[in-house]
């Protein structure tokens, strides 16, 4: 027989297990649904600079620190996670790391020098995803995108305020000439900041060489491996979820 406290503990463990199983089943079903949905903008992949690729919700529950129900719209990145964990642990953050600690944002504070723009670059082409190489700068309203190599040299200006679906290119619109100049200067500043001043070698190998590599791979037994070299997917719109355990 269980002592009264033993029964309570057993009941709590059982309840927790049931909740976890239900959540895991929900997450699995949701993941399956997402995998079966069409890609962003009707495309096929999650590596574009478009919002459907770029944005991901980031939920934080930190009792006593993060105010339940609060929302922070600052631009954040996966690169910020390591610095955040180091900051929480009280460890020194190396100066050569490119991210920023999210601890101030979690506390409801935005540093005066917090980033106003973000650099994005996808360069793996043509295999395995056959996604056009492009880089650009992202702000709270605009995106300046450059599609390049091996056979294009196109620029695109997106205005999320005027065109939230990102289907119109404002680059050649005279009304945006000043914005285009500013964003060109900003993307070059960011490229120097992340020490990327030239195109990666992978983007210059050409279609024929990549095609030959693909053929050689297929002549060998297929092995389970990760052939992707995709850079971290940047995240935007830092959402703080309500603390459901907090009592009103």
TORTORBA-407974 format. One record per residue: residue number from 0; residue in three letters; x, y, z of N, C-alpha, C in turn; chain. Coordinates in steps of 0.001 Angstrom, whole numbers, plus 500000, padded with zeros to 6 digits. Atoms other than C-alpha are relative to their C-alpha. Layout:
N
NODE    k    r  n.east  n.north    n.up  ca.east  ca.north   ca.up  c.east  c.north    c.up  c
NODE  NUM  ala       X        Y       Z        X         Y       Z       X        Y       Z  A
...
END
This chain:
248
NODE    k    r  n.east  n.north    n.up  ca.east  ca.north   ca.up  c.east  c.north    c.up  c
NODE    0  unk  500842   498799  500000   500000    500000  500000  500880   501255  500000  A
NODE    1  unk  499288   498728  500032   501090    503567  499313  499582   500853  501188  A
NODE    2  unk  500336   498965  499033   501310    506195  501990  499279   501112  499254  A
NODE    3  unk  500750   498938  500679   499070    509209  501277  500863   500849  499079  A
NODE    4  unk  499155   499161  500855   501994    511257  499987  500508   499216  498791  A
NODE    5  unk  499547   500826  501117   503140    508324  497854  498940   499920  498924  A
NODE    6  unk  501088   500038  500972   499741    508121  496184  499919   501309  499225  A
NODE    7  unk  500042   498694  500656   499798    511848  495450  501118   500135  498978  A
NODE    8  unk  498876   499928  500931   503250    511574  493875  499739   499136  498775  A
NODE    9  unk  500294   500905  501111   502180    508592  491767  498962   500602  499070  A
NODE   10  unk  501042   499366  500818   499065    510447  490607  500577   501152  499176  A
NODE   11  unk  499389   498869  500710   501142    513502  489686  500863   499530  498844  A
NODE   12  unk  499145   500539  501055   503637    511431  487721  499151   499473  498856  A
NODE   13  unk  500880   500534  501033   500819    509667  485881  499365   501127  499189  A
NODE   14  unk  500616   498872  500691   499120    512968  485078  501008   500685  499088  A
NODE   15  unk  498953   499369  500815   502398    514460  483857  500297   499155  498764  A
NODE   16  unk  499710   500889  501128   503061    511419  481684  498904   500081  498942  A
NODE   17  unk  501108   499923  500942   499602    511607  480128  500028   501317  499229  A
NODE   18  unk  499917   498703  500666   500013    515315  479399  501119   500020  498969  A
NODE   19  unk  498881   500027  500914   503403    514721  477821  499688   499165  498764  A
NODE   20  unk  500348   500842  501133   502088    511898  475650  499033   500712  499058  A
NODE   21  unk  500941   499255  500830   499220    514088  474460  500719   501099  499221  A
NODE   22  unk  499256   498923  500655   501607    516948  473696  500884   499433  498890  A
NODE   23  unk  499137   500601  501012   504015    514657  471854  499191   499573  498784  A
NODE   24  unk  500849   500405  501108   501163    513290  469762  499560   501209  499190  A
NODE   25  unk  500402   498764  500687   499993    516845  468977  501155   500540  499168  A
NODE   26  unk  498841   499497  500720   503521    517913  468022  500288   499152  498767  A
NODE   27  unk  499748   500878  501130   503911    514858  465784  498997   500248  498885  A
NODE   28  unk  501030   499745  501004   500604    515484  464037  500221   501358  499336  A
NODE   29  unk  499754   498655  500545   501438    519179  463623  501199   499971  499054  A
NODE   30  unk  498827   500084  500858   504875    518369  462214  499661   499326  498682  A
NODE   31  unk  500387   500698  501219   503340    515953  459750  499172   500905  499093  A
NODE   32  unk  500817   499086  500804   500822    518579  458645  500880   501037  499308  A
NODE   33  unk  499137   498965  500561   503517    521194  458153  500835   499431  498858  A
NODE   34  unk  499166   500592  501033   505691    518840  456130  499221   499763  498719  A
NODE   35  unk  500812   500285  501175   502814    518185  453783  499439   501262  499352  A
NODE   36  unk  500511   498757  500560   501963    521837  453188  500919   500507  498898  A
NODE   37  unk  499137   499404  501025   503202    523723  450106  501006   500952  500640  A
NODE   38  unk  498978   499117  499476   506333    525785  450587  499576   501451  499942  A
NODE   39  unk  500283   498584  499979   506481    529525  451059  499924   500568  498597  A
NODE   40  unk  500221   499374  501302   505266    531665  448165  499716   498959  498916  A
NODE   41  unk  500241   501040  500969   504227    528420  446504  501274   499311  499536  A
NODE   42  unk  498731   500609  500373   507905    527434  446334  500124   498633  500656  A
NODE   43  unk  499760   501385  499630   509469    524243  447557  500940   499856  501178  A
NODE   44  unk  498902   500125  499051   511924    525050  450283  499883   501041  501116  A
NODE   45  unk  500029   499103  498849   512536    526774  453625  501286   500803  500133  A
NODE   46  unk  498723   499291  499939   515736    528609  452716  499951   501375  499341  A
NODE   47  unk  500141   498680  500615   514367    531758  451092  500051   501093  501063  A
NODE   48  unk  499996   498839  499107   514639    535229  452566  498583   500500  500252  A
NODE   49  unk  501394   499601  499809   510838    535527  452345  499533   499718  501432  A
NODE   50  unk  500465   500084  498625   508868    535869  455570  499632   498585  500429  A
NODE   51  unk  500427   501344  499620   507425    532357  455483  501181   499103  500332  A
NODE   52  unk  498789   500738  499675   510969    531015  455562  500725   500638  501179  A
NODE   53  unk  499149   499269  499069   512608    533687  457649  499439   500057  501410  A
NODE   54  unk  500603   499786  498678   510153    534144  460487  499667   498684  500677  A
NODE   55  unk  500405   501114  499150   509695    531666  463306  499640   500582  501363  A
NODE   56  unk  500320   499517  498657   507965    532230  466628  501028   499493  501002  A
NODE   57  unk  499079   500387  498931   510258    532170  469629  499308   500280  501322  A
NODE   58  unk  500758   499872  498749   508465    531524  472910  500909   499751  501197  A
NODE   59  unk  499168   500087  498806   510078    532033  476289  499113   499981  501238  A
NODE   60  unk  500645   500037  498688   508794    531033  479703  501096   500035  501051  A
NODE   61  unk  498945   499813  499010   511022    532363  482462  499366   500660  501224  A
NODE   62  unk  500713   499448  498837   509069    532790  485719  500895   500924  500828  A
NODE   63  unk  499260   499033  499199   510150    535829  487666  500858   500940  499174  A
NODE   64  unk  499161   499160  500863   512004    537332  484701  499197   500535  498822  A
NODE   65  unk  500780   499604  501164   509843    537357  481572  498537   500194  500380  A
NODE   66  unk  501384   499707  499640   506467    539019  482034  499038   499172  499150  A
NODE   67  unk  500959   500822  500757   503649    536624  481052  499176   500842  499028  A
NODE   68  unk  500798   499319  501015   501904    537649  477841  500700   501112  499271  A
NODE   69  unk  499287   498912  500662   504563    540141  476786  500484   499567  498625  A
NODE   70  unk  499537   500247  501364   505700    540435  473166  501112   500990  499677  A
NODE   71  unk  498893   499140  500414   508978    541780  471817  500237   499799  498515  A
NODE   72  unk  499899   500084  501451   509305    542557  468104  501392   500279  499455  A
NODE   73  unk  498644   499784  500490   513054    543060  467926  500462   498825  499143  A
NODE   74  unk  499452   501035  500874   514982    541133  465275  501026   499185  500783  A
NODE   75  unk  499067   500890  499313   516738    538127  466789  500410   498892  499044  A
NODE   76  unk  499423   501008  500877   518722    535228  465386  500317   498741  500796  A
NODE   77  unk  499514   501222  499363   519632    531635  466105  501397   500208  500561  A
NODE   78  unk  498663   499716  499504   523117    533034  466573  499980   500566  501410  A
NODE   79  unk  500100   499403  498670   521847    534682  469766  499849   498959  501107  A
NODE   80  unk  500300   500994  498965   521057    531428  471552  501210   499685  500873  A
NODE   81  unk  498810   500370  499228   524604    530501  472577  500372   501108  500988  A
NODE   82  unk  499664   498886  499105   525295    533981  473979  498996   500132  501138  A
NODE   83  unk  501043   499936  498970   521984    533889  475841  500253   498983  501101  A
NODE   84  unk  499755   501045  499011   522799    530596  477556  501259   500293  500815  A
NODE   85  unk  498788   499632  499268   526290    531794  478441  499706   501113  501001  A
NODE   86  unk  500358   498882  499129   524839    534994  479887  499213   499510  501206  A
NODE   87  unk  500803   500536  498893   522289    533091  481975  500877   499229  500980  A
NODE   88  unk  499107   500791  499156   525053    530814  483274  501065   500844  500679  A
NODE   89  unk  498999   499131  499400   527185    533807  484198  501383   499813  499420  A
NODE   90  unk  498713   500234  500645   529929    532771  481777  500364   501165  499082  A
NODE   91  unk  499519   498940  500869   532037    535133  479716  499660   499668  498557  A
NODE   92  unk  500341   500189  501407   530871    535604  476123  501206   500392  499154  A
NODE   93  unk  498840   499670  500845   533788    535407  473645  499704   501158  499052  A
NODE   94  unk  500207   498799  500816   534270    538613  471678  499823   499671  498524  A
NODE   95  unk  500104   500325  501420   534441    536769  468347  498674   499346  499637  A
NODE   96  unk  501323   500541  500302   530884    535420  468633  499127   501114  499431  A
NODE   97  unk  500741   498978  500732   528448    537231  466340  498617   500280  500566  A
NODE   98  unk  501339   499802  499465   525215    536874  468328  499979   500950  501189  A
NODE   99  unk  500198   499155  498824   523795    538889  471213  499160   499242  501015  A
NODE  100  unk  500817   500625  498959   522382    537739  474531  498584   500557  499964  A
NODE  101  unk  501406   499599  499993   518590    537799  474601  499485   500294  501407  A
NODE  102  unk  500435   499795  498622   518499    538195  478383  499348   501363  500198  A
NODE  103  unk  500687   498709  499825   517735    541955  478235  498597   500001  499409  A
NODE  104  unk  501322   500053  500612   514836    541291  475861  499040   499168  500845  A
NODE  105  unk  500837   500826  499135   513549    538552  478137  499541   500775  501229  A
NODE  106  unk  500343   499163  498845   513534    541131  480938  499128   501189  499608  A
NODE  107  unk  500817   498883  500464   511518    543552  478797  500786   501241  499707  A
NODE  108  unk  499130   498859  500264   514497    545796  478102  500636   499851  498624  A
NODE  109  unk  499360   500019  501314   515817    546709  474648  501229   500898  500032  A
NODE  110  unk  498790   499179  500015   519464    547868  474544  499953   501040  498876  A
NODE  111  unk  500036   498919  500985   519940    551152  472681  500708   499618  498709  A
NODE  112  unk  499242   500387  501184   522391    549488  470294  499540   498668  499421  A
NODE  113  unk  500481   501268  500552   520224    546471  469495  499867   500106  498484  A
NODE  114  unk  499969   499997  501464   520361    545476  465832  498700   500526  499391  A
NODE  115  unk  501136   499485  500773   518088    547330  463427  499898   499303  498644  A
NODE  116  unk  499998   500721  501271   518980    545100  460478  500699   498666  500194  A
NODE  117  unk  499435   501344  499921   520055    541550  459772  500458   499564  498620  A
NODE  118  unk  499458   500495  501267   522201    539973  457072  499608   498539  499803  A
NODE  119  unk  500368   501383  500315   521044    536801  455330  500681   499588  498703  A
NODE  120  unk  499357   500490  501219   522841    534638  452769  499766   498501  499871  A
NODE  121  unk  500084   501422  500343   521967    531323  451163  500782   499798  498719  A
NODE  122  unk  499070   500094  501120   524631    530086  448766  500171   498596  499439  A
NODE  123  unk  499796   501364  500472   524357    526317  448256  499216   499753  498717  A
NODE  124  unk  500675   500109  501294   523619    525725  444574  500887   499242  499023  A
NODE  125  unk  501435   500277  500145   522527    523863  442577  499496   498840  500860  A
NODE  126  unk  500430   501138  499196   522489    520712  444707  500307   500280  501463  A
NODE  127  unk  501065   500972  500245   521001    519422  446862  498604   500603  499824  A
NODE  128  unk  501352   499433  499939   518072    521890  446996  499593   500782  498753  A
NODE  129  unk  500292   499223  501210   518339    523759  443667  499275   501311  500326  A
NODE  130  unk  500552   498718  499562   517575    527003  445425  500943   501109  499571  A
NODE  131  unk  499186   498924  500547   518796    530214  443817  500818   500700  501099  A
NODE  132  unk  499191   499276  499009   521742    531739  445757  499555   501453  500110  A
NODE  133  unk  500381   498608  499806   520829    535081  447284  500449   500467  501375  A
NODE  134  unk  499687   499400  498712   521838    537434  450040  499258   501321  500093  A
NODE  135  unk  500718   498745  499861   520274    540533  451489  500023   500526  501417  A
NODE  136  unk  500124   499361  498699   519570    542865  454355  498520   500098  500351  A
NODE  137  unk  501381   500008  499515   516406    542723  456454  499860   501062  501081  A
NODE  138  unk  500332   499042  498950   514917    545583  458469  498566   499734  500447  A
NODE  139  unk  501364   500208  499524   511604    545973  460254  498973   500194  498884  A
NODE  140  unk  500948   499756  501091   510017    547114  456969  500480   499490  498639  A
NODE  141  unk  499502   500294  501345   512302    546456  453990  500926   498785  499979  A
NODE  142  unk  498980   501008  500300   514367    543690  452438  500604   500351  498643  A
NODE  143  unk  499290   499833  501259   516997    544288  449792  500698   498685  499707  A
NODE  144  unk  499542   501354  500304   517817    541001  448063  500756   499995  498678  A
NODE  145  unk  499217   500157  501216   520481    540131  445501  500044   498523  499624  A
NODE  146  unk  499931   501356  500542   520072    536977  443396  501175   499964  499027  A
NODE  147  unk  498757   499970  500763   523359    535994  441819  500451   498591  499617  A
NODE  148  unk  499276   501187  500451   525420    533292  440078  499113   498769  499885  A
NODE  149  unk  498951   499808  501006   525863    531397  437983  499535   500784  498777  A
NODE  150  unk  500494   499415  501249   523595    533087  435439  499068   501188  500209  A
NODE  151  unk  500883   498853  499773   521683    535950  437069  500724   501056  500829  A
NODE  152  unk  499489   498880  499197   522378    539336  438651  498833   500948  500216  A
NODE  153  unk  501253   499269  499815   519030    540620  439890  499868   500504  501433  A
NODE  154  unk  500263   499406  498691   518060    542914  442757  498497   500115  500214  A
NODE  155  unk  501413   499901  499655   514755    543028  444575  499856   500784  501304  A
NODE  156  unk  500324   499254  498790   513355    545491  447097  498579   499643  500419  A
NODE  157  unk  501303   500388  499471   510485    544263  449249  499584   500984  501079  A
NODE  158  unk  500560   499065  499021   508256    546581  451274  498890   499268  500752  A
NODE  159  unk  500959   500782  499233   506484    544641  454016  498786   500815  500417  A
NODE  160  unk  501129   499154  499615   504286    547615  454872  499017   500141  498837  A
NODE  161  unk  500858   499829  501169   502967    548168  451345  499578   498661  499379  A
NODE  162  unk  500238   501288  500666   503168    544558  450192  500417   498853  500931  A
NODE  163  unk  499633   501033  499015   503135    542084  453129  500162   498606  499415  A
NODE  164  unk  499854   501317  500626   502855    539114  450747  501302   499881  499208  A
NODE  165  unk  498695   499976  500661   506177    540116  449143  499945   499462  498564  A
NODE  166  unk  500133   500442  501391   505066    539646  445551  500324   501123  499011  A
NODE  167  unk  499702   498873  500872   506022    543082  444193  501415   500502  500255  A
NODE  168  unk  498637   499497  499908   509507    544376  443476  500000   501520  499832  A
NODE  169  unk  499983   498536  500025   509976    548078  444312  501381   500556  499641  A
NODE  170  unk  498611   499571  500195   513665    548208  443342  500127   501117  498964  A
NODE  171  unk  499885   499002  501072   513151    550238  440158  499045   501175  500174  A
NODE  172  unk  500957   498922  499756   510484    552521  441657  500767   501249  500453  A
NODE  173  unk  499274   498777  499627   511869    556105  441761  499698   500465  501425  A
NODE  174  unk  500367   499567  498655   510006    556707  445019  500844   499318  501071  A
NODE  175  unk  499204   500763  499024   512297    554174  446699  501505   500151  499766  A
NODE  176  unk  498581   499861  500349   515620    555407  445301  500866   500258  501234  A
NODE  177  unk  499218   499721  498784   516791    556787  448656  500100   498753  500874  A
NODE  178  unk  499991   501233  499210   515807    553563  450424  500965   498985  499411  A
NODE  179  unk  499091   500933  500664   517687    551502  447846  501453   500359  500302  A
NODE  180  unk  498622   499573  499708   520855    553563  448381  500378   499673  501433  A
NODE  181  unk  499720   500270  498590   520611    553248  452155  500198   498513  500263  A
NODE  182  unk  499907   501437  499754   520060    549503  452055  501214   499388  499309  A
NODE  183  unk  498766   500463  500638   522904    548980  449572  501186   500260  500927  A
NODE  184  unk  498912   499678  499073   525212    550735  452015  499945   499101  501231  A
NODE  185  unk  500141   500826  498813   523817    548718  454901  500405   498552  499739  A
NODE  186  unk  499639   501387  500277   524208    545336  453210  501515   499867  499849  A
NODE  187  unk  498547   500047  500099   527822    546151  452395  500649   500125  501376  A
NODE  188  unk  499470   499880  498632   528423    547212  456006  499888   498664  500729  A
NODE  189  unk  500212   501269  499318   526959    543938  457256  500908   498908  499430  A
NODE  190  unk  499100   500990  500593   528989    541874  454787  501409   500136  500560  A
NODE  191  unk  498685   499789  499400   532153    543446  456155  499987   499604  501477  A
NODE  192  unk  500105   500334  498578   530930    542971  459713  500112   498496  500230  A
NODE  193  unk  499924   501460  499859   530520    539220  459196  501158   499423  499196  A
NODE  194  unk  498790   500384  500735   533724    539154  457105  499684   499170  498767  A
NODE  195  unk  500345   500642  501260   532047    538081  453918  500095   501051  498907  A
NODE  196  unk  499780   498979  501020   533496    540218  451148  500037   499424  498597  A
NODE  197  unk  500014   500625  501313   533389    537706  448290  499031   498837  499983  A
NODE  198  unk  500926   501123  500116   531151    534957  446954  500675   498716  500474  A
NODE  199  unk  499430   501280  499578   531671    531531  448580  500391   499154  498798  A
NODE  200  unk  499524   500816  501107   533561    529030  446428  498912   499068  499471  A
NODE  201  unk  501039   500936  500420   530568    526691  446373  499101   500608  498937  A
NODE  202  unk  500903   499346  500947   528576    529264  444414  500640   500224  498644  A
NODE  203  unk  499306   499716  501252   531206    529519  441660  500421   498748  499255  A
NODE  204  unk  499533   501245  500621   531668    525858  440755  499258   499654  498714  A
NODE  205  unk  500710   500201  501254   529046    525888  438029  499124   498773  499994  A
NODE  206  unk  500977   501081  500071   526296    523560  436986  500627   498673  499606  A
NODE  207  unk  499461   501246  500509   528409    520994  435121  500761   499245  501074  A
NODE  208  unk  499228   500665  498956   530783    520276  437980  499086   499423  501064  A
NODE  209  unk  500925   500484  498986   527924    519995  440448  499225   498795  499486  A
NODE  210  unk  500735   501115  500579   526045    517704  438073  500863   498737  500007  A
NODE  211  unk  499108   501151  499993   529096    515452  437767  500161   499433  501396  A
NODE  212  unk  499885   500486  498627   529438    515280  441529  498774   499203  500376  A
NODE  213  unk  501229   500697  499681   525813    514275  441796  499990   498599  499386  A
NODE  214  unk  499974   501298  500670   526304    511457  439263  500928   499039  500731  A
NODE  215  unk  499060   500880  499306   529334    510112  441084  499428   499524  501326  A
NODE  216  unk  500608   500404  498734   527462    510097  444350  498998   498873  499787  A
NODE  217  unk  501056   500968  500207   524649    508102  442854  500521   498642  499566  A
NODE  218  unk  499445   501289  500377   526979    505380  441608  500451   499207  501213  A
NODE  219  unk  499603   500674  498769   527845    504546  445217  498763   499657  500814  A
NODE  220  unk  501147   500334  499139   525575    502880  447779  499574   501211  500812  A
NODE  221  unk  500523   498867  499251   523333    505448  449409  500148   499754  501494  A
NODE  222  unk  499847   500099  498562   524187    506071  453020  499177   501079  500683  A
NODE  223  unk  500750   499002  499233   522267    507901  455696  500964   501053  500482  A
NODE  224  unk  499094   498922  499605   523990    511251  456070  499344   501338  499722  A
NODE  225  unk  500502   498645  500196   523377    514940  456179  500891   500693  498993  A
NODE  226  unk  499192   499372  501037   524552    516556  452962  499736   501493  499924  A
NODE  227  unk  500347   498585  500052   523196    519981  453780  501038   500833  500719  A
NODE  228  unk  499082   499059  499363   525509    522883  454555  499278   501316  500238  A
NODE  229  unk  500825   498807  499900   522675    525306  455117  500409   500849  501199  A
NODE  230  unk  499720   499117  498869   523571    528329  457248  498799   500039  500935  A
NODE  231  unk  501126   499939  499062   521440    528884  460367  498870   500837  499444  A
NODE  232  unk  501174   499245  500434   517938    530030  459558  499739   501099  501013  A
NODE  233  unk  500211   498896  499089   517433    533467  461017  498554   500088  500418  A
NODE  234  unk  501350   499916  499481   514439    534065  463178  499648   501451  500298  A
NODE  235  unk  500457   498632  499834   512365    537185  463484  498730   500004  500833  A
NODE  236  unk  501162   499834  499139   509600    538479  465754  500102   499098  501217  A
NODE  237  unk  499703   500732  498780   510665    537362  469181  498749   500030  500885  A
NODE  238  unk  501251   500038  499256   507403    536273  470863  500210   499376  501370  A
NODE  239  unk  499968   500579  498664   507083    535704  474566  498625   499451  500312  A
NODE  240  unk  501284   500646  499732   504365    533236  475478  499544   500275  501421  A
NODE  241  unk  500500   499811  498636   502108    533692  478491  500472   498891  500916  A
NODE  242  unk  499659   500992  498996   503167    531934  481641  498704   499451  500563  A
NODE  243  unk  501290   500525  499625   500145    529700  482077  499926   499547  501444  A
NODE  244  unk  500006   500410  498601   501234    528689  485539  499763   501161  500945  A
NODE  245  unk  500169   498824  499157   500963    532256  486788  498516   500211  500288  A
NODE  246  unk  501394   499774  499587   497812    533058  488685  499690   501491  499933  A
NODE  247  unk  500398   498596  500105   495921    536250  488000  499451   500464  501341  A
END
